[in-house]
Amino acid sequence: MSVVEHKLTKILNDTPMNGSIPFYKPISKEIEVFEHAYKNKIPILLKGPTGAGKTRFVDFMAHKLDKRLITIACHEETSSTDLIGRFIIKGAETVWIDGPLTQAVRQGAIVYLDEIAEARPDVIVAIHSLTDHRKELYIDKLGETIKAHLDFMLVASFNPGYQKGFKELKPSTRQRFIALSFNYPKPKDEVVIVTTETGIDESTAKKLVNIANKIRNLTELGLTETVSTRLLVDAAKLIHSGLPKRLSVRVAVVEPLTDDPEIIEALSDLCDLMI
């Protein structure tokens, strides 16, 4: 594989739909909304903090609908060329390689643009014609317009609390999607998620959830991100495998939140008392 081919493939996670369906605990009517959006081929924007279940939800829905899922992790260097494709030199000839978005449009797949606000502006421009009545992708380097496969669907996510200022999505882009808001689950639901995902006992799961909610309410600490369900699952896995509880919480919950030594110690002391 050439360096260019590697760049095109490393930004995505292509998930063939086989094996068991991943666990997902519905919070509201998000499953019904997604199913109707898929039926009508309306793009969906998932809004919410890191680790609140957006990616797991898309994975779950792709399995439920038995559709191929292509996940593209957007970052500040993600360009429309990375998504659409490019010419590369192979031997004595120049050949075109479809990017993940083009593959999905041609073949019919659910494309998930994770953290879309992180991508370069030309990515937003490239998907415009896929998010309105046209449902087509224009490849300027080929002079070709591709009509989206009937099974194609576009899903995107972003974190409104983190991406402020220049990374905020423009209203003209947001209004091309229907939107679902994700937040951290209610305590009883979060306990179910942690126990189901890890096999940990319910009593310990409740303590972890209580820790998470306590830290989430400590707004005076000024944390960029707070405790996600994902972090709780990581801590529970460590505990379930035999790592001491306090150490598990420190490395899986406290340390990922901040680099400030004083805040780390304060949170560690709080967690030690609660676990």
C-alpha positions, 0 to 999 in steps of 0.5 A, spaced: 500 500 500 502 506 498 503 512 503 497 516 499 493 509 500 494 509 507 492 516 508 486 515 505 484 508 509 487 510 516 482 516 517 476 511 517 473 505 520 469 501 515 465 496 519 462 490 515 455 488 519 456 481 521 456 478 528 452 480 534 449 487 535 452 492 540 449 493 546 445 500 547 441 503 552 435 507 549 435 514 553 429 517 549 426 516 542 432 516 538 432 509 535 425 511 532 428 518 530 434 514 526 429 509 523 425 514 520 430 519 518 434 513 514 427 511 511 426 518 508 434 519 507 434 525 511 441 526 514 442 526 522 446 531 526 448 528 533 450 533 538 453 532 545 459 531 550 465 526 549 463 519 551 455 520 551 454 514 547 453 518 540 458 513 536 455 507 540 448 509 538 450 509 530 454 503 531 448 500 534 443 503 528 447 500 523 447 493 526 440 494 527 438 496 520 443 491 517 447 496 513 455 497 512 458 503 516 464 507 515 466 512 520 470 517 519 474 521 524 475 528 523 480 532 525 483 539 523 487 536 517 481 532 514 480 535 507 475 533 502 480 530 498 481 525 503 474 523 503 472 524 496 479 521 493 485 522 489 489 520 483 495 516 485 501 513 481 501 506 480 507 503 476 507 507 469 500 509 470 496 514 474 489 511 477 484 514 481 482 511 488 475 513 491 475 516 498 471 513 503 465 518 502 465 516 495 465 509 496 459 509 501 455 514 496 457 509 490 455 502 494 450 505 499 453 505 506 452 509 512 457 514 513 459 517 520 463 524 520 465 524 527 466 531 530 465 534 523 466 541 526 474 539 526 474 538 519 476 543 514 471 548 511 472 544 504 469 538 507 462 542 509 462 544 502 463 537 499 457 534 503 452 540 501 449 536 495 448 530 499 444 533 504 439 536 500 434 534 495 440 533 490 443 527 494 449 527 489 456 528 490 460 532 485 468 529 484 471 535 480 477 532 479 473 527 475 468 531 472 463 526 475 457 527 479 455 521 482 447 520 485 447 517 492 445 509 492 438 508 495 442 505 501 446 511 503 445 515 509 449 521 512 450 522 520 455 527 523 456 529 530 459 534 534 460 537 541 457 544 542 460 545 549 467 544 546 467 546 539 466 554 540 468 560 536 471 558 530 469 551 530 462 552 531 458 549 525 454 555 521 447 555 521 447 554 514 450 547 515 446 545 521 439 546 518 441 541 513 440 536 518 435 533 523 438 533 530 438 529 536 441 531 543 445 526 547 447 527 554 449 523 560 444 518 562 440 518 568 443 514 574 439 508 573 440 507 566 448 509 567 448 503 572 445 498 567 450 501 562 456 500 566 454 493 569 452 490 562 458 493 558 463 490 564 460 485 568 461 489 574 457 488 580 451 493 581 454 496 588 460 498 585 457 501 578 452 505 583 459 508 586 462 509 580 456 513 577 455 517 583 462 519 583 461 521 575 455 525 577 459 528 583 464 531 579 459 533 573 456 538 578 463 541 580 463 546 575 467 551 579 473 546 577 473 549 570 474 542 566 474 542 559 470 535 559 467 532 565 466 524 566 463 521 561 460 514 561 466 511 557 471 513 562 466 509 567 466 503 563 474 503 563 474 504 570 469 498 571 473 494 566 479 495 570 476 493 577 473 487 574 479 485 572 482 485 579 486 492 579 484 496 586 478 500 585 481 507 587 487 506 583 482 504 577 478 510 578 484 515 579 487 512 572 481 511 568 477 517 571 481 522 574 487 523 570 484 523 563 480 529 566 486 534 567 493 535 568 493 540 574 496 536 580 492 540 585 485 538 581 488 531 580 489 530 588 483 533 590 479 529 585 482 523 587 481 524 595 474 525 593 473 519 589 477 515 594 472 517 599 466 515 595 469 508 592 
